[in-house]
């Protein structure tokens, strides 16, 4: 389903069993023969990606990747970002903005255990050590910025600096700086997940 009708657009789909998703793809004329040899988890992810892109573009399309590994649709200039979790696939699209999206399960306690690997000293001042929601929002925000930057080598702690935020049950709006670029961030809670979209503020 679509999370927002505004630009950029965000689509998400819960991961069901692979056979069900494959059937849905075939019903919409989306090729899935090449998925036959993949493990069930990858079949679900790939089938969900194709279903979401078909919904977004109104027809089956072919997903490819740039030299930097960023997703793209063949024959289209649309900016795309994709995120997977064990239970959800999210696709973000924009016609004129570089974007990044990331999703994480709202109950993933492991994120707190690795806070020193992605939070800098300033961020630790406003993110309580026991606040799971704030940790997951921060984690997805930094991952979304990295995807928008198309640079996986960015340092998670000092390379991306989050502005202070307070988790909201529905939508958390805040910002982050990466080098000279300022990013606007929006986190929504959907389907038991936090989904964060990053868009450069100067675009």
N, C-alpha and C positions, 0 to 999 in steps of 0.2 A: 504494500500500500504506500501512498505518497504521504510524507510527513508534512510537507509545506507546498503550497501552490506558488509561492513567491520565488523570485530568482535570487540565489541559486535554488534548484529543486533537489529534494532529498527523498529517496525511495528506500524502503526496507521490506524485508521478507523473512519470516521465521523459517528456519531450516526444518523441513519435514523429512521423512524417509526418502531416500534417493528414488525409488520406483515412482512415488507419487509426483515428485518434481519432474522426472523424465516424461511422465505421461502428460503433464501440463505443457511441457515444452513441445511435445509432438502435436498436441491439439492446436497449438498456435503456429505450427509450421517452423519451429526453431530446431535446427539440426542438433542432434545429440549422439550420433553414431560414434563420434570420436571420443566420447566419454566412457565407452564400454569397458575399457581396460583399467580405469582409474579406481582407487579405493573408494568405498561408499562416501566417506567424508568429502573427498574432492569432487565426487559426482554431485553431491548436494550443493557445494559451493558454486561450482561452474554452472549447474542448471539454474540456481537461484540468480546468479549474475545475468544470465541470458534472459530469464523471465523479466527481471527488473529493467534491463535495457530495452527489451521489446516493449514494455509498458511505457517507458520514457520516450522512445522514438516513434512509437506507434506501428512498429514493424520489426521483424527479426534483423539484427545487425551483427557484425563481426567484431569481437573485441581483440585488440592487439596491444602492443606495448612499445613505448618509445625506447631510445637507446639508454635512457636513465632508468628504465623499468616502470615508468608511469603508465597507467592504462590509457587507452585511446580507442575510439571507434573508427574503423576504416572508412574513409570517405567523408569524415566529419571533422570540423574544427572545434567541436564541443570539448570543454575542459571537464575531465572526469576524475573522480577519486572513489576508491572502493575499500571497504573494511569488512573483515570477517570475524565472527566469534564462533564458539561452539554451537550457538543457537540462532544466530542472526547474520544476515548479509545486508550491507547498506551500500547504496550507490548514490553519489552526489554528482550533479551536473550543473554547469554554468556556461552560457554562451560567451561571456566577455570577462570572466574573472578566473584567475588561478585559484583553485580551492583545494582543501584537504579535509578528509573526514575520518573519524575513528570512532569505534564503538567498543564498549566493554560491559560485561555482565555487572549488574549493580551489586551483586553479592560476592564479588571476587576479593576476598580478604587478603590474598597474597600481595596485593598492591601496597598495602601498608607496610609489609615486611621489607619491601625494597625501596622505601621512601628516600633513603640516602643516595640512591642511584639516579633519581630524577628530580629531586627538589633541592633548590639552592637555599642558602641561609635566609634570604629575604622571604622566600615562600614558606619556610618552616615557621616563620613568625605568625602567619595568619592561617596556616593549615594545622589544626590540632592533631596530635599523633593518633588519636582514636577516632577521628572523623573519616569514616570510610567513603562517604559520598564525595567529600572534598578531594580525597586522594585520587579517586577514580576520575573525577572531572579534570584534575590537573594532569593525570596520566594521558587521558584521551586528548586533552588540549595540546600537549607537547607532541604527541604522535601526529595529530592533525596538521600542526604547523610544519613538521618535518615532511609530511606528504606534500603540502603546498609548496614547500621550498624545493622539492625534488632532490633532497640531499640527505641521505641516511647517515652521513658522517658528522652531522651537527651534534655537539655535546649537549646532552639532555639537561644537565644541571645549570651550567653557566651560559650555554649557547642560546637558550630560550628562557626569557624571564616573564613570568606571569604577573599581572597586576592583581591586587587583592580582590577576592571575591567571597561571597557567602552563598553556599549551595541553596538553590530554590527547588521546591518539590516538582515544579513544572518546567521552568526555563531559567537557566543561569546565563547572564550576559556579562562578558568581561573582555579583557584584551591581553595581548602578549607582545613582547618585542623580540625579534630575532635579527641581530645585527642592526642595520639601519631601517628595517621594515617593522611596521606596527601591524598587528593582526587583530581583527575583530573576531571574537569567539562567541558561539552560542551553543549551549549544551541543553539538550532535551532528554527527559526520561521517557522511554518508550519500550514496551514489551519486556520489562525487567532489565533494561539496559540503559546506560548513559551513552548518548550519541552526540559528539561534538563536531561542529563545522567551523573551519578556519578560513577567513577571507582577508586578503590584504586590505588595510584601511585606505590606502591611497589609490585604489582602483575604482 
